[in-house]
Amino acid sequence: MKIERDFPLKKLNSFGLNVKAKCFVELTSIEEAQTFIKSGKTEDRSLVLGGGSNLLFTRDFNGLIIKVNIGGIYVVKEDADYYWVKSGAGVVWHELVESCIKANFGGLENLSLIPGTVGAAPIQNIGAYGVEIKDSFEALEALNLETGEKKYFNNRDCCFGYRDSIFKNELRDKYLITNVLFKLTKNPIIKTHYGRISEMLEKAEIAEPTIRDVSEAIIKIRRSKLPDPDKFGNAGSFFKNPVVPIEQFNFIQKSFSDVPSFPQPEDRVKIPAAWLIEKCNLKGKIHKGAAVHTKQPLVLINHKNAKGTDILDLSKKIQQNVKNKFGIALESEVRII
Ligand SMILES: Cc1cc2nc3c(=O)[nH]c(=O)nc-3n(C[C@H](O)[C@H](O)[C@H](O)COP(=O)(O)OP(=O)(O)OC[C@H]3O[C@@H](n4cnc5c(N)ncnc54)[C@H](O)[C@@H]3O)c2cc1C
């Protein structure tokens, strides 16, 4: 394993930002990762990198980037109802989804085409179309970034929440995830209730969809509404959908009768951040090299040679506007570095 200096990160972040890392190393096996950490070569400031699709670099990274490239997808166990599938952290997420669909292992199909790697998926409990990784997650293996010691985390240990886990909170930057174990069903439960999935399936005259049909419908929907990072750098949804107390929602509804809402436990309501941004007339708004996507205002794009600070400034403007108009503080889903 070779430590490189002043390493360009442009191709390793989905915003396509032209930044460098002071030091960079790529690790391709658990043994290599453990040896590297134990050698004490990690810097005070180290960042584990997957596909770079949930990060906004606002400047050069003055530390060590550890790129995880641990591969392999294996069925490790099965019983009458389930398969347990273990995947290396460096596997591209959609490649894992594809191989499960091919084998008719149910559970991950609604998470089709989410960019990034398997190792990063538990960090923010990736979710889409009514499903989250926590629904099929069994356990993960990780290395302590200070000692190299191996530790296993089960579903409960990860404290999964809406785009959240223990790895975004008290264990942030403390562990390098090496592989993830999923429990997938032999009797797939088809979930088409969310978004436009059932509409797409009806259009295609598919009455009894398979997990492949669901995945294909979702891929079509995602391609039609999300910008391709190869054309316009982006990191998907920039903000989380805010969850507010019911009293605050009722107050907003008095002035905006069309406000969409999704009831949550404990008298709380989720409001789509995209709707709030659109109501502030910010759809398509350009700030220097950054812009709010015209089709999906929750996505900020690298419109033209943006700097990370252009995107950050635009995100702050949006937060200020939404705060002024609705009294809601939007929280960033993307990690700002
Ligand atoms: C077009 C687009 C659409 C998207 N749609 C969705 C969506 O529908 N749902 C959704 O939830 N997300 C979505 N995202 C966000 C993103 O795809 C996910 O957050 C993804 O899990 C990030 O994976 P990554 O490998 O790129 O992680 P990175 O961006 O490289 O890293 C993200 C975080 O995870 C940490 N990390 C990465 N790998 C490891 C590891 N092996 N061990 C420990 N820590 C690690 C990093 O340090 C960082 O804190 C979208 C992004 C884009 C660009």
Ligand as a Chemical Component Dictionary entry (heavy atoms), coordinates in Angstrom:
data_LIG
# 
_chem_comp.id                   LIG 
_chem_comp.type                 NON-POLYMER 
_chem_comp.pdbx_formal_charge   0 
_chem_comp.three_letter_code    LIG 
# 
loop_
_chem_comp_atom.comp_id 
_chem_comp_atom.atom_id 
_chem_comp_atom.alt_atom_id 
_chem_comp_atom.type_symbol 
_chem_comp_atom.charge 
_chem_comp_atom.model_Cartn_x 
_chem_comp_atom.model_Cartn_y 
_chem_comp_atom.model_Cartn_z 
_chem_comp_atom.pdbx_ordinal 
LIG C1  C1  C 0 -27.620 11.216 -7.711 1  
LIG C2  C2  C 0 -27.614 10.785 -6.245 2  
LIG C3  C3  C 0 -28.738 10.195 -5.710 3  
LIG C4  C4  C 0 -28.748 9.775  -4.357 4  
LIG N1  N1  N 0 -29.866 9.177  -3.866 5  
LIG C5  C5  C 0 -29.900 8.756  -2.582 6  
LIG C6  C6  C 0 -31.065 8.099  -2.060 7  
LIG O1  O1  O 0 -32.047 7.866  -2.769 8  
LIG N2  N2  N 0 -31.052 7.711  -0.757 9  
LIG C7  C7  C 0 -29.972 7.926  0.046  10 
LIG O2  O2  O 0 -30.035 7.539  1.221  11 
LIG N3  N3  N 0 -28.852 8.531  -0.428 12 
LIG C8  C8  C 0 -28.793 8.950  -1.710 13 
LIG N4  N4  N 0 -27.667 9.577  -2.189 14 
LIG C9  C9  C 0 -26.521 9.827  -1.297 15 
LIG C10 C10 C 0 -25.404 8.749  -1.382 16 
LIG O3  O3  O 0 -25.551 7.973  -2.526 17 
LIG C11 C11 C 0 -25.402 7.834  -0.150 18 
LIG O4  O4  O 0 -25.260 8.589  1.021  19 
LIG C12 C12 C 0 -24.270 6.797  -0.216 20 
LIG O5  O5  O 0 -24.436 5.850  0.812  21 
LIG C13 C13 C 0 -22.883 7.418  -0.098 22 
LIG O6  O6  O 0 -21.948 6.400  -0.399 23 
LIG P1  P1  P 0 -20.453 6.731  -0.746 24 
LIG O7  O7  O 0 -19.727 5.439  -0.851 25 
LIG O8  O8  O 0 -20.385 7.607  -1.924 26 
LIG O9  O9  O 0 -20.006 7.493  0.586  27 
LIG P2  P2  P 0 -19.021 8.729  0.719  28 
LIG O10 O10 O 0 -19.664 9.943  0.145  29 
LIG O11 O11 O 0 -17.669 8.391  0.233  30 
LIG O12 O12 O 0 -18.970 8.871  2.310  31 
LIG C14 C14 C 0 -20.114 9.227  3.039  32 
LIG C15 C15 C 0 -19.802 9.075  4.526  33 
LIG O13 O13 O 0 -19.566 7.712  4.828  34 
LIG C16 C16 C 0 -18.251 7.516  5.374  35 
LIG N5  N5  N 0 -17.760 6.252  4.834  36 
LIG C17 C17 C 0 -17.724 5.858  3.542  37 
LIG N6  N6  N 0 -17.271 4.598  3.450  38 
LIG C18 C18 C 0 -17.005 4.189  4.704  39 
LIG C19 C19 C 0 -16.479 2.979  5.273  40 
LIG N7  N7  N 0 -16.159 1.922  4.525  41 
LIG N8  N8  N 0 -16.291 2.911  6.621  42 
LIG C20 C20 C 0 -16.613 3.984  7.403  43 
LIG N9  N9  N 0 -17.102 5.133  6.931  44 
LIG C21 C21 C 0 -17.299 5.235  5.592  45 
LIG C22 C22 C 0 -17.465 8.738  4.932  46 
LIG O14 O14 O 0 -16.395 9.002  5.826  47 
LIG C23 C23 C 0 -18.539 9.820  4.966  48 
LIG O15 O15 O 0 -18.727 10.291 6.274  49 
LIG C24 C24 C 0 -27.607 9.986  -3.544 50 
LIG C25 C25 C 0 -26.464 10.588 -4.106 51 
LIG C26 C26 C 0 -26.453 10.977 -5.444 52 
LIG C27 C27 C 0 -25.211 11.579 -6.029 53 
# 
loop_
_chem_comp_bond.comp_id 
_chem_comp_bond.atom_id_1 
_chem_comp_bond.atom_id_2 
_chem_comp_bond.value_order 
_chem_comp_bond.pdbx_ordinal 
LIG C1  C2  SING 1  
LIG C2  C3  SING 2  
LIG C2  C26 DOUB 3  
LIG C3  C4  DOUB 4  
LIG C4  N1  SING 5  
LIG C4  C24 SING 6  
LIG N1  C5  DOUB 7  
LIG C5  C6  SING 8  
LIG C5  C8  SING 9  
LIG C6  O1  DOUB 10 
LIG C6  N2  SING 11 
LIG N2  C7  SING 12 
LIG C7  O2  DOUB 13 
LIG C7  N3  SING 14 
LIG N3  C8  DOUB 15 
LIG C8  N4  SING 16 
LIG N4  C9  SING 17 
LIG N4  C24 SING 18 
LIG C9  C10 SING 19 
LIG C10 O3  SING 20 
LIG C10 C11 SING 21 
LIG C11 O4  SING 22 
LIG C11 C12 SING 23 
LIG C12 O5  SING 24 
LIG C12 C13 SING 25 
LIG C13 O6  SING 26 
LIG O6  P1  SING 27 
LIG P1  O7  DOUB 28 
LIG P1  O8  SING 29 
LIG P1  O9  SING 30 
LIG O9  P2  SING 31 
LIG P2  O10 DOUB 32 
LIG P2  O11 SING 33 
LIG P2  O12 SING 34 
LIG O12 C14 SING 35 
LIG C14 C15 SING 36 
LIG C15 O13 SING 37 
LIG C15 C23 SING 38 
LIG O13 C16 SING 39 
LIG C16 N5  SING 40 
LIG C16 C22 SING 41 
LIG N5  C17 SING 42 
LIG N5  C21 SING 43 
LIG C17 N6  DOUB 44 
LIG N6  C18 SING 45 
LIG C18 C19 SING 46 
LIG C18 C21 DOUB 47 
LIG C19 N7  SING 48 
LIG C19 N8  DOUB 49 
LIG N8  C20 SING 50 
LIG C20 N9  DOUB 51 
LIG N9  C21 SING 52 
LIG C22 O14 SING 53 
LIG C22 C23 SING 54 
LIG C23 O15 SING 55 
LIG C24 C25 DOUB 56 
LIG C25 C26 SING 57 
LIG C26 C27 SING 58 
# 
